[in-house]
């Protein structure tokens, strides 16, 4: 099957990484999958992006241009995408002539809302975040106004009902009313959230997780990993990170800081080190109760594999995740995860089986989860019935990743979704 993945970036952000991994898995299964990006950093024949300096400059300019309608909202407090710039993506797709199109994260000035139904090929759209069913925000937080068509948007800092969020939402309603794209969500939470809106309440949404290369992400001997990364062998290491790990409020650095302060009060045993990736520093780092090593941005999967393997725990204190690839990567490397029991992470971490899910969003219970994992490392094993012994916990994390996120399994699920999209397109043309 000839498959074209369409995503704004091919390397930047979780959506790009997830889509590229899926493309790789499908190619390994005998499909002809390619990747169309607005901005491309990969010099590969199956990745299509701007090549000339002028085309690259124009692509860079589209993101800021798409944000022009936001200039009137001086209290903007998060990522918001109007998606109003005209584009030629549908024309480019037709030139490439795939059998099926897989849309991912297409904001940042790549694809206009009204352009999506102009794609003439069977289309599957994966809901990478909340943007497809909101009035323009990507992380709604505690706001549920997307369920009633938006307006008075807290991200915009607006108290007007007919603000930009309401207008964007109405554009989506008009443009997508008769659009027959097949919908996929990487978690039950994002699917259930989408179904609460007028945009997708009548749509079938297939829940398919993202896949991982389980050879690339696999356990490495912990002493070796620590030696390579120059991390101490006599500390318990807690890993934490993402894109903009310490500056994006949604990633929960503030919640982790509060949890670590609580952990400090009850700490026993070996000293603790926090290893942070995706950031070279943070405001308030001096408030951290434990030593911290800022690892900066890790640009390749091998570096991530070494860090996950070096750590004893990976902390994922996010407020909202449509999925949570940091958690899956860590588990595949045999390192258990402590996260909040909410949103997409509910589909990844099995509480008390391969990790710990804390009460949302309770730093004290998060600290308790970190403590329980560390206690399970003691010679006597777990100190309570909450978790198995550490070696068993690590093995269960790896096994869970192999069962849920294997490329063959996920690729097969997506192949079935693509085939349904093709068949539905044929049925409508009869």
Wavefront OBJ file of the C-alpha trace (Angstrom):
o trace
v 0.000 0.000 0.000
v 1.255 3.502 -0.884
v 0.883 5.642 2.242
v 1.689 9.333 2.626
v 2.147 10.665 6.172
v 1.574 14.418 6.445
v 3.026 16.235 9.467
v 4.412 19.743 9.928
v 7.805 18.543 11.174
v 9.706 15.321 10.649
v 11.929 15.509 13.747
v 10.649 18.224 16.118
v 8.164 17.171 18.780
v 6.387 14.009 19.804
v 4.003 13.983 16.839
v 6.894 14.019 14.365
v 8.748 11.254 16.176
v 5.632 9.093 16.463
v 4.686 9.551 12.805
v 8.208 8.827 11.587
v 8.342 5.665 13.700
v 5.046 4.504 12.229
v 6.285 5.196 8.696
v 9.424 3.149 9.407
v 7.378 0.269 10.802
v 5.077 0.236 7.770
v 8.000 0.256 5.344
v 9.530 -2.685 7.182
v 6.229 -4.515 6.709
v 6.422 -4.110 2.936
v 4.396 -0.945 2.378
v 5.579 2.088 0.450
v 5.275 4.831 3.071
v 6.551 8.390 2.675
v 6.524 11.517 4.816
v 5.466 15.008 3.633
v 6.599 17.815 5.962
v 6.472 21.596 5.950
v 9.915 21.666 7.570
v 12.244 18.716 7.077
v 15.552 17.979 8.804
v 16.002 14.460 7.416
v 17.913 13.926 4.203
v 16.117 10.737 3.194
v 14.451 9.765 -0.084
v 11.123 8.935 1.574
v 10.921 12.274 3.416
v 9.579 15.103 1.266
v 10.102 18.704 2.304
v 11.412 22.037 1.015
v 14.834 21.678 -0.577
v 15.937 25.096 -1.832
v 16.975 27.953 0.492
v 14.005 30.029 -0.697
v 11.513 27.208 -0.078
v 12.965 26.578 3.377
v 12.759 30.284 4.243
v 9.122 30.411 3.136
v 8.346 27.338 5.219
v 9.970 28.967 8.260
v 7.876 32.093 7.734
v 4.519 30.311 7.649
v 4.465 29.612 11.383
v 4.804 33.282 12.442
v 2.384 34.361 9.708
v -0.244 31.930 10.963
v -0.047 33.620 14.375
v -0.907 37.111 13.078
v -4.583 36.889 14.198
v -3.310 36.394 17.756
v -1.700 39.833 17.957
v -4.851 41.379 19.390
v -4.811 38.911 22.299
v -2.126 40.342 24.574
v -2.825 37.873 27.382
v -2.209 34.762 25.276
v -0.984 32.007 27.609
v -0.429 28.900 25.484
v -0.102 27.417 22.013
v -3.015 28.425 19.757
v -3.272 27.737 16.005
v -5.780 29.610 13.798
v -4.708 27.574 10.711
v -5.872 30.262 8.285
v -3.019 30.485 5.738
v -3.822 29.244 2.255
v -1.718 26.289 1.161
v -1.105 23.898 -1.718
v -0.916 20.698 0.319
v -3.901 19.026 -1.384
v -2.330 19.716 -4.769
v 1.021 18.318 -3.623
v -0.668 15.186 -2.266
v -2.401 14.634 -5.593
v 0.940 14.911 -7.397
v 2.415 12.227 -5.111
v -0.640 9.998 -5.735
v -0.736 7.877 -2.566
v -3.413 5.267 -2.036
v -4.122 6.701 1.398
v -3.146 9.832 3.331
v -2.329 9.811 7.034
v -2.655 13.260 8.620
v -0.840 14.023 11.847
v -0.002 17.388 13.453
v -0.491 19.888 10.634
v -0.504 23.247 12.424
v 2.268 25.845 12.416
v 1.020 27.259 9.102
v 1.094 23.966 7.196
v -2.506 23.023 6.382
v -5.504 25.367 6.480
v -8.680 24.082 8.132
v -10.584 24.474 4.878
v -7.898 22.616 2.905
v -8.322 19.276 4.651
v -11.554 18.224 2.906
v -9.934 19.129 -0.437
v -7.629 16.128 -0.123
v -8.960 13.791 -2.806
v -7.369 10.630 -1.487
v -8.761 8.374 1.289
v -7.657 9.973 4.544
v -6.960 8.788 8.089
v -6.385 11.497 10.703
v -4.675 10.767 14.024
v -5.656 13.181 16.813
v -2.170 14.116 18.020
v -3.471 16.577 20.610
v -6.682 18.485 21.401
v -6.468 20.989 18.528
v -8.692 19.056 16.068
v -11.722 19.475 18.358
v -11.053 22.844 20.041
v -11.294 26.413 18.828
v -7.531 26.562 18.358
v -5.755 25.559 21.572
v -3.697 22.376 21.763
v -3.862 21.744 25.512
v -7.159 22.821 27.045
v -6.181 22.166 30.644
v -9.181 22.494 32.926
v -11.221 24.346 30.288
v -14.083 22.349 28.738
v -15.549 25.095 26.564
v -14.644 23.064 23.467
v -17.633 20.885 24.403
v -19.962 23.838 23.655
v -18.171 25.450 20.707
v -15.551 27.527 22.576
v -15.649 31.308 23.121
v -14.389 33.168 26.192
v -11.122 31.334 25.696
v -8.783 31.284 28.724
v -5.763 30.565 26.491
v -6.497 33.773 24.586
v -7.252 35.611 27.830
v -10.616 36.508 26.314
v -13.944 37.224 28.011
v -15.781 37.679 24.688
v -18.106 34.928 23.530
v -17.486 35.586 19.827
v -13.702 35.583 20.085
v -11.164 33.929 17.806
v -11.694 30.523 19.422
v -15.416 30.567 18.592
v -14.684 31.672 15.028
v -12.078 28.930 14.504
v -14.437 26.338 15.940
v -17.198 27.417 13.533
v -14.777 27.241 10.608
v -14.081 23.626 11.552
v -17.791 22.845 11.795
v -18.453 24.250 8.325
v -15.389 22.743 6.652
v -15.535 19.246 8.131
v -19.293 18.634 8.283
v -19.284 16.313 5.256
v -15.623 15.298 5.293
v -15.272 11.526 5.389
v -11.826 11.151 7.007
v -11.390 8.126 9.253
v -10.408 9.141 12.786
v -7.756 7.544 15.009
v -6.716 8.479 18.553
v -3.583 7.261 20.345
v -5.436 6.925 23.671
v -8.918 6.392 25.020
v -8.819 9.755 26.769
v -8.233 11.812 23.622
v -10.922 9.810 21.791
v -13.446 10.331 24.590
v -12.640 14.048 24.730
v -13.173 14.396 20.977
v -16.524 12.608 21.167
v -17.810 15.273 23.563
v -17.785 17.894 20.797
v -20.151 18.614 17.928
v -17.204 18.169 15.577
v -16.707 14.462 16.290
v -19.649 13.277 18.382
v -21.039 11.239 15.489
v -17.687 9.855 14.311
v -16.191 6.456 14.972
v -12.727 6.922 16.491
v -10.359 3.964 16.503
v -7.894 3.905 19.429
v -4.422 2.812 18.276
v -1.253 3.453 20.327
v 1.987 4.696 18.849
v 4.712 2.157 18.187
v 8.352 1.917 19.229
v 11.400 0.231 17.763
v 11.904 -2.249 20.583
v 15.471 -2.976 19.493
v 16.432 0.686 19.600
v 14.627 1.149 22.910
v 15.790 -1.819 24.975
v 17.612 -2.198 28.298
v 21.338 -1.461 28.546
v 23.443 -2.566 31.502
v 22.884 0.179 34.096
v 26.528 0.590 35.220
v 27.589 0.851 31.571
v 24.883 3.431 30.779
v 25.883 5.534 33.773
v 29.536 5.318 32.863
v 28.871 6.467 29.282
v 26.779 9.422 30.497
v 29.124 10.224 33.384
v 26.378 9.727 35.967
v 27.201 8.545 39.503
v 26.934 4.874 40.336
v 26.152 5.431 44.021
v 22.923 7.433 43.555
v 19.327 6.556 42.803
v 18.564 8.447 39.581
v 15.168 9.880 38.642
v 14.887 10.866 34.965
v 12.518 13.589 33.766
v 12.236 15.278 30.408
v 10.478 16.242 27.189
v 10.578 19.058 24.679
v 10.645 22.247 26.808
v 10.683 20.040 29.888
v 11.006 22.773 32.500
v 9.257 25.647 30.691
v 6.046 24.015 29.398
v 3.527 24.104 32.286
v 1.744 21.069 30.867
v 4.819 18.882 31.493
v 4.404 19.379 35.247
v 7.884 20.454 36.333
v 6.279 22.445 39.155
v 4.398 19.350 40.323
v 7.601 17.301 40.198
v 9.419 19.952 42.228
v 6.708 19.781 44.908
v 6.831 15.971 44.891
v 10.619 15.924 45.258
v 10.428 18.278 48.229
v 7.993 15.855 49.845
v 10.229 12.895 48.940
v 13.150 14.643 50.613
v 11.240 14.701 53.908
v 10.816 10.921 53.898
v 13.976 9.912 52.082
v 16.063 7.051 53.316
v 18.744 4.933 51.729
v 20.955 6.071 48.864
v 21.290 9.704 47.755
v 19.096 10.819 44.852
v 20.015 12.613 41.620
v 17.543 14.170 39.166
v 18.576 13.833 35.498
v 16.679 16.275 33.258
v 16.667 16.000 29.457
v 15.077 18.450 27.023
v 16.351 21.433 29.008
v 19.712 23.023 29.748
v 18.467 24.638 32.962
v 15.407 25.861 34.808
v 14.154 28.736 36.888
v 13.991 27.683 40.497
v 16.602 24.958 40.009
v 18.205 26.127 43.252
v 14.995 25.073 45.026
v 15.437 21.451 44.044
v 15.983 19.318 47.150
v 18.351 16.946 45.322
v 21.339 17.423 43.024
v 20.317 17.830 39.382
v 22.099 17.122 36.106
v 20.687 18.997 33.104
v 21.429 16.807 30.088
v 20.261 19.301 27.452
v 18.427 18.178 24.337
v 19.060 14.561 23.407
v 18.801 14.521 19.632
v 18.933 10.787 18.965
v 17.220 7.661 20.243
v 20.488 6.035 21.325
v 21.176 8.844 23.804
v 17.663 8.515 25.158
v 18.111 4.769 25.471
v 21.270 5.254 27.539
v 19.564 7.772 29.834
v 16.453 5.658 30.444
v 18.673 2.654 31.143
v 20.848 4.680 33.520
v 17.818 5.838 35.526
v 16.038 3.923 38.265
v 12.723 5.701 37.608
v 11.310 7.967 34.920
v 8.985 10.649 36.314
v 6.192 11.788 33.973
v 4.234 14.435 35.939
v 2.353 15.804 32.900
v -1.059 17.376 33.369
v -2.355 16.216 29.974
v -0.888 13.828 27.420
v -2.708 12.557 24.367
v -0.387 9.560 24.674
v 2.975 9.841 26.449
v 5.978 8.600 24.450
v 8.441 9.368 27.232
v 6.662 6.752 29.324
v 6.674 4.133 26.561
v 10.353 4.720 25.757
v 11.324 4.343 29.406
v 9.285 1.171 29.863
v 10.797 -0.359 26.726
v 14.219 0.222 28.310
v 13.071 -1.616 31.420
v 12.781 1.471 33.617
v 9.488 1.856 35.511
v 7.432 5.040 35.274
v 5.717 7.133 37.931
v 2.997 9.333 36.443
v -0.362 10.822 37.303
v -3.292 8.493 36.675
v -5.004 10.649 34.066
v -5.335 11.285 30.323
v -3.310 9.198 27.864
v -0.977 7.759 30.490
v -3.808 5.560 31.748
v -3.351 3.462 28.599
v 0.397 3.091 29.127
v 1.242 2.499 32.782
v -0.322 -0.365 34.722
v -0.599 0.795 38.318
v 1.087 -1.610 40.684
v 2.110 -3.866 37.793
v 4.742 -2.075 35.725
v 4.720 1.378 37.336
v 2.847 3.721 39.647
v -0.074 6.052 38.823
v -0.480 8.805 41.395
v -3.708 10.608 42.210
v -4.147 13.529 39.790
v -2.519 15.975 40.501
v -1.310 15.270 44.014
v 2.431 15.861 44.522
v 2.339 13.972 47.814
v 1.035 10.797 46.184
v 3.515 11.283 43.332
v 6.281 11.400 45.946
v 4.819 8.263 47.504
v 5.049 6.511 44.141
v 8.695 7.509 43.714
v 9.400 6.287 47.233
v 7.675 2.944 46.656
v 9.720 2.250 43.516
v 12.958 3.094 45.296
v 12.011 0.962 48.299
v 11.325 -1.980 46.007
v 15.060 -1.946 45.200
v 15.997 -2.848 48.765
v 17.350 -6.285 49.551
v 14.128 -7.221 51.295
v 12.093 -6.256 48.222
v 8.997 -4.049 48.268
v 8.019 -2.672 51.646
v 4.316 -3.070 50.919
v 1.947 -4.848 48.586
v 1.807 -1.810 46.272
v 4.610 -2.864 43.935
v 6.541 -6.035 43.089
v 10.266 -6.227 43.669
v 12.264 -3.832 41.507
v 13.672 -6.444 39.120
v 10.164 -7.785 38.544
v 8.853 -4.243 38.051
v 11.507 -3.538 35.408
v 10.804 -6.823 33.622
v 7.066 -6.099 33.651
v 7.651 -2.636 32.179
v 9.644 -4.106 29.300
v 7.081 -6.848 28.701
v 4.230 -4.340 28.695
v 6.003 -2.251 26.055
v 6.615 -5.343 23.929
v 2.958 -6.305 24.168
v 1.359 -2.890 23.572
v 3.720 -0.921 21.331
v 5.418 -3.442 19.046
v 5.757 -2.117 15.454
v 4.158 -5.224 13.927
v 1.094 -4.908 16.169
v 0.633 -1.146 15.767
v 1.461 -1.221 12.056
v -1.139 -3.944 11.531
v -3.765 -1.871 13.338
v -3.000 1.145 11.155
v -3.020 -0.978 8.000
v -6.554 -2.056 8.883
v -7.565 1.596 9.413
v -6.054 2.561 6.040
v -7.860 -0.289 4.300
v -11.177 0.814 5.840
v -10.581 4.352 4.602
v -9.889 3.102 1.083
v -12.949 0.865 1.086
v -15.194 3.650 2.398
v -13.897 5.994 -0.316
v -14.694 3.394 -2.978
v -18.169 2.844 -1.541
v -18.938 6.557 -1.696
v -17.808 6.743 -5.338
v -20.093 3.906 -6.518
l 1 2 3 4 5 6 7 8 9 10 11 12 13 14 15 16 17 18 19 20 21 22 23 24 25 26 27 28 29 30 31 32 33 34 35 36 37 38 39 40 41 42 43 44 45 46 47 48 49 50 51 52 53 54 55 56 57 58 59 60 61 62 63 64 65 66 67 68 69 70 71 72 73 74 75 76 77 78 79 80 81 82 83 84 85 86 87 88 89 90 91 92 93 94 95 96 97 98 99 100 101 102 103 104 105 106 107 108 109 110 111 112 113 114 115 116 117 118 119 120 121 122 123 124 125 126 127 128 129 130 131 132 133 134 135 136 137 138 139 140 141 142 143 144 145 146 147 148 149 150 151 152 153 154 155 156 157 158 159 160 161 162 163 164 165 166 167 168 169 170 171 172 173 174 175 176 177 178 179 180 181 182 183 184 185 186 187 188 189 190 191 192 193 194 195 196 197 198 199 200 201 202 203 204 205 206 207 208 209 210 211 212 213 214 215 216 217 218 219 220 221 222 223 224 225 226 227 228 229 230 231 232 233 234 235 236 237 238 239 240 241 242 243 244 245 246 247 248 249 250 251 252 253 254 255 256 257 258 259 260 261 262 263 264 265 266 267 268 269 270 271 272 273 274 275 276 277 278 279 280 281 282 283 284 285 286 287 288 289 290 291 292 293 294 295 296 297 298 299 300 301 302 303 304 305 306 307 308 309 310 311 312 313 314 315 316 317 318 319 320 321 322 323 324 325 326 327 328 329 330 331 332 333 334 335 336 337 338 339 340 341 342 343 344 345 346 347 348 349 350 351 352 353 354 355 356 357 358 359 360 361 362 363 364 365 366 367 368 369 370 371 372 373 374 375 376 377 378 379 380 381 382 383 384 385 386 387 388 389 390 391 392 393 394 395 396 397 398 399 400 401 402 403 404 405 406 407 408 409 410 411 412 413 414 415 416 417 418 419 420 421 422 423 424 425 426 427 428 429 430
